[in-house]
Amino acid sequence: MPDFWTSSGYRLLTPGSDGRLAVTDDYLRSYLLRPELAPVPESCAAELALHDALLATPRRDVPPPELAALADADVRENYAIWLRFRSRLAGAASLEAAYTALFRGDGVDVPPLFVAQMTQVLLRHILTADASPMEARAAEMLFRPQRIAVLEDGGVMAADETTVDLYSTTGGFGSLGELLAQNKTPRREIELDVLDADNAAQYWERDERHDFSISINRGRPALDALCRVLERWVRHFLGVEVTIKHERAIDDARWVWHVGLDAEASALLNDLYNKADIDEARQKRLLCLFRLEFKDSADMRPAIAGRPVYLAMAMDDQQRLKLKPQNLLLNLPLARTQ
């Protein structure tokens, strides 16, 4: 299997003896090369000097007067955001520790883009060289929002939201496509390929294009692959073994615990648990239900040991799916504090 998601920066990190990722200077430097921080011809002398100094020593202190000397207010703000993020990374024992710490306390204080990038690089580490193309594509759902299409035959398809938006604007032809759209010139209709067993190997050639759609109907390979990815995610972070399977419905008189994999699903599960009335339109947003079971019931809170945990994912009213894999790290009924 070829390397994949190379732009994530995974190769800039160093796995420790405990399997956790150590944050390196090169990983910190990679953020300085992003468009938000990379100098432009209009950059002032103070900005150029700061950028050069941080490239040389990514962990150096930046006193407030040095930051205030930057002429562009947007650049000052970007550096302040990055310095706060750098502090989180450099102050944690591992990237995993920095990631989980983001969601504890007073709330996430870094841009969603940084959270998505961390999720991707951690998934790249967790998937290892054993990942199948379907597992890698399913894992994309955990750090890239999806656009959901419900077909007339009952099929439910997930496609990368950014890719769908790009094609809807440009037809896949970049700025030329946007110009044609503005002039209402007829464009060739483009459909995203559906990843399946026949074309799975092509994923490794297109892993950073995010242009494969997948079927997330019950019993389809993508949903099984997502279950395997989530199992690995829990094992890596929490050190417990779980099995996750998709369910048709929750028919359990002793339902005691649930976790939504996104905000919509969390609200829906809460209302279902409390037997609240849910209108038909909202019910249709529920895409999948899952049953999570701990292989060792001793890993669970004693009061509910041996009971299943129900999971769900749901799209919003704009047919977007925005999964939050951190929910599994924060809300499972563990016997011990992680």
C-alpha positions in Angstrom: 0.0 0.0 0.0 1.4 3.4 -0.9 1.7 6.2 1.7 -1.4 8.3 1.9 -2.5 11.8 3.1 1.1 12.9 2.8 0.1 16.6 3.2 -1.2 15.9 6.7 2.3 16.2 8.1 2.3 12.7 9.5 5.9 12.0 8.4 7.0 15.1 10.4 5.9 13.5 13.7 7.8 10.9 15.7 5.9 7.9 17.3 7.2 7.2 20.8 7.6 3.9 22.5 4.1 4.2 23.8 2.7 4.6 20.3 1.8 8.3 20.9 3.0 11.0 18.5 5.7 13.4 19.7 5.3 17.0 18.3 8.5 17.9 16.5 10.0 21.2 15.4 9.4 20.3 11.8 5.7 19.7 12.5 5.5 23.2 14.1 7.4 24.7 11.1 4.8 23.2 8.7 2.2 25.6 10.0 4.5 28.6 9.4 4.6 27.7 5.7 0.8 27.8 5.4 -0.7 30.8 3.5 -2.1 32.3 6.7 1.5 32.8 8.1 3.8 32.6 5.1 5.1 36.1 4.1 3.9 37.9 1.0 5.6 40.7 -1.0 3.7 43.3 1.2 5.0 41.8 4.5 6.7 44.4 6.7 10.3 44.0 8.0 9.1 43.0 11.4 6.9 40.2 10.0 9.8 38.9 7.9 12.1 38.9 10.8 9.6 37.1 13.1 8.9 34.5 10.4 12.6 33.8 9.9 13.2 33.6 13.6 10.4 31.1 14.1 11.5 28.9 11.2 14.9 28.7 12.8 13.5 28.1 16.3 9.8 27.2 16.2 9.5 27.1 20.0 11.1 30.4 20.8 9.2 32.9 22.9 7.5 35.8 21.1 7.1 38.8 23.5 4.0 40.9 23.1 6.0 43.9 21.7 7.4 41.7 18.9 3.9 40.7 18.0 2.6 44.2 18.2 5.3 45.4 15.8 3.6 43.6 12.9 2.0 46.2 10.7 -0.9 44.1 9.4 -3.7 43.5 11.9 -4.8 40.2 10.3 -1.2 38.9 10.4 -1.0 39.8 14.1 -4.2 37.9 14.7 -3.0 34.9 12.7 0.2 34.7 14.7 -1.6 35.1 18.0 -3.9 32.1 17.1 -0.9 30.0 16.0 1.1 30.9 19.1 -1.9 29.8 21.3 -2.1 26.5 19.3 1.7 26.1 19.5 1.5 26.4 23.2 -1.1 23.6 23.4 1.1 21.4 21.2 4.4 22.1 22.9 3.0 21.9 26.4 1.4 18.4 25.9 3.1 15.0 26.3 1.9 14.0 22.8 -0.3 15.1 20.0 -2.9 12.8 21.4 -2.8 14.5 24.7 -3.0 17.9 23.1 -6.0 16.8 21.0 -8.0 15.5 24.0 -7.1 18.6 26.0 -8.8 20.8 23.4 -12.2 19.5 24.4 -11.8 19.8 28.1 -12.3 23.1 30.0 -13.9 26.2 28.7 -14.2 25.1 25.1 -12.1 24.8 22.0 -9.9 27.9 21.5 -8.3 27.1 18.1 -9.9 27.3 14.6 -11.9 24.3 13.4 -9.3 23.8 10.6 -6.6 23.0 13.2 -8.9 20.5 14.9 -9.6 18.8 11.5 -5.9 18.7 10.7 -5.1 17.1 14.0 -7.9 14.6 13.6 -6.5 13.7 10.2 -2.9 13.2 11.2 -4.0 11.1 14.2 -6.2 8.9 12.0 -3.3 8.5 9.6 -1.3 7.2 12.6 -4.1 4.9 13.9 -4.9 3.4 10.5 -1.2 2.4 9.9 -0.2 0.5 6.8 -3.0 -2.0 7.3 -5.8 0.4 6.2 -8.0 -0.6 3.3 -9.1 2.0 0.8 -12.6 1.8 2.2 -11.4 2.4 5.7 -9.3 5.4 4.6 -12.3 6.9 2.8 -14.6 6.2 5.8 -12.1 7.9 8.1 -12.3 11.0 5.9 -15.8 11.4 7.4 -14.2 12.1 10.8 -12.4 15.2 9.7 -14.1 16.4 6.5 -17.8 17.4 6.5 -20.0 15.3 4.1 -22.9 16.2 1.9 -25.6 13.6 2.1 -27.9 12.6 -0.8 -30.9 10.4 -0.3 -31.8 8.7 -3.6 -35.2 7.7 -4.8 -34.3 4.0 -4.5 -33.5 4.4 -0.8 -29.8 4.7 -1.3 -27.9 7.1 1.0 -24.7 8.6 -0.4 -22.0 10.6 1.3 -19.7 12.9 -0.6 -17.1 15.4 0.5 -18.8 18.7 1.1 -15.9 20.9 -0.2 -15.7 18.8 -3.4 -19.4 18.9 -3.9 -19.4 22.7 -3.5 -16.5 23.0 -5.9 -18.2 21.0 -8.6 -21.5 22.8 -8.1 -19.7 26.1 -8.6 -17.1 25.3 -11.3 -18.1 21.9 -12.7 -14.6 20.8 -11.7 -12.9 23.2 -14.1 -11.6 25.7 -11.6 -11.9 29.4 -12.4 -12.9 28.6 -16.0 -15.9 26.7 -14.7 -16.9 29.5 -12.4 -16.7 31.9 -15.3 -18.9 29.6 -17.4 -21.4 29.4 -14.6 -21.6 33.2 -14.3 -22.3 33.4 -18.0 -24.8 30.5 -17.8 -22.8 28.6 -20.4 -24.0 24.9 -20.4 -21.4 22.7 -18.6 -20.7 19.0 -18.8 -22.5 17.3 -15.8 -19.9 15.7 -13.5 -20.8 12.9 -11.1 -18.4 11.7 -8.4 -17.2 8.1 -8.6 -18.6 5.7 -6.0 -15.9 3.8 -4.2 -16.5 0.1 -4.3 -14.5 -3.2 -4.6 -13.9 -2.7 -8.3 -12.2 0.6 -8.1 -10.9 0.5 -4.5 -7.2 0.6 -5.6 -7.7 3.9 -7.3 -8.2 5.5 -3.9 -4.4 5.5 -3.3 -4.0 7.6 -6.4 -6.7 10.1 -5.4 -6.5 10.1 -1.6 -6.1 13.8 -1.3 -8.6 14.7 -4.0 -11.5 13.7 -1.8 -13.6 12.9 -4.8 -15.0 9.5 -4.1 -18.6 9.2 -2.8 -19.6 6.2 -0.7 -22.9 4.4 0.2 -23.7 4.5 3.9 -26.7 2.3 3.7 -26.8 -0.5 6.3 -24.8 -3.5 5.2 -22.7 -1.6 2.8 -18.8 -1.9 3.0 -18.3 1.8 3.9 -20.4 1.5 7.1 -18.6 -1.6 8.2 -15.3 0.2 7.5 -16.4 3.2 9.6 -17.1 0.8 12.5 -13.6 -0.6 12.2 -12.1 2.9 12.2 -14.0 3.9 15.2 -13.0 0.8 17.1 -9.3 1.6 16.4 -9.9 5.2 17.4 -11.3 4.1 20.8 -8.5 1.5 21.4 -5.7 4.0 20.6 -6.9 6.8 22.8 -8.6 5.0 25.6 -6.8 1.7 25.7 -10.0 -0.4 25.7 -11.4 -2.9 23.2 -14.8 -2.4 21.8 -16.9 -3.8 19.0 -19.2 -1.5 17.0 -22.0 -2.8 14.7 -24.7 -0.9 12.9 -28.3 -1.4 14.1 -31.7 -1.1 12.5 -33.3 0.4 15.6 -32.9 0.7 19.4 -35.3 -1.9 20.8 -34.0 -2.1 24.3 -36.1 -1.7 27.5 -32.9 -1.3 29.5 -31.3 1.4 27.3 -28.9 3.2 29.7 -26.3 5.0 27.6 -25.8 6.7 24.3 -23.4 8.9 22.4 -24.1 11.0 19.4 -21.4 11.1 16.8 -22.4 14.7 15.9 -24.5 17.4 17.3 -27.7 16.5 15.4 -27.4 12.8 16.5 -26.8 13.8 20.1 -30.0 15.8 20.2 -32.0 13.1 18.5 -30.7 10.4 20.8 -31.5 12.5 23.8 -35.1 13.0 22.6 -35.6 9.4 21.7 -34.3 8.3 25.1 -36.7 10.8 26.8 -39.5 9.6 24.6 -40.1 13.2 23.2 -42.1 13.7 20.1 -39.9 13.9 17.0 -41.5 15.1 13.7 -41.1 13.1 10.6 -38.7 15.5 8.9 -36.3 15.3 11.8 -36.6 11.5 12.0 -35.4 11.3 8.4 -32.2 13.1 9.3 -31.1 10.1 11.4 -28.7 8.2 9.1 -27.3 5.3 11.1 -27.6 3.7 14.5 -24.8 1.7 16.0 -24.3 -0.6 19.0 -21.0 -0.4 20.9 -20.1 -3.1 23.3 -17.0 -3.3 25.6 -15.1 -6.6 25.2 -14.3 -6.5 28.9 -17.2 -5.2 31.0 -14.7 -4.3 33.7 -13.7 -1.4 31.6 -17.2 0.1 32.1 -18.7 1.9 35.1 -19.8 -0.9 37.4 -23.5 0.2 37.6 -23.9 -0.4 33.8 -21.2 -3.0 33.1 -22.2 -5.3 30.3 -24.8 -3.0 28.8 -24.5 -1.7 25.2 -23.8 1.9 24.3 -25.9 3.2 21.4 -24.3 5.5 18.8 -25.9 7.5 16.0 -25.0 9.9 13.2 -27.4 12.3 11.6 -27.4 15.0 9.0 -28.6 18.6 9.6 -31.4 20.3 7.8 -29.0 21.3 5.0 -28.1 17.6 4.5 -24.6 18.0 5.9 -23.0 15.4 8.2 -20.3 16.8 10.5 -19.0 14.0 12.7 -17.2 14.7 16.0 -15.0 11.7 16.8 -14.0 13.4 20.1 -17.4 12.6 21.4 -16.3 8.9 21.7 -13.3 10.0 23.8 -15.2 12.1 26.2 -18.6 10.4 26.7 -18.1 6.7 27.0 -19.0 5.2 30.4 -15.5 4.2 31.4 -14.7 2.7 34.8 -11.6 4.9 35.1 -10.8 8.5 34.2 -8.6 8.8 31.1 
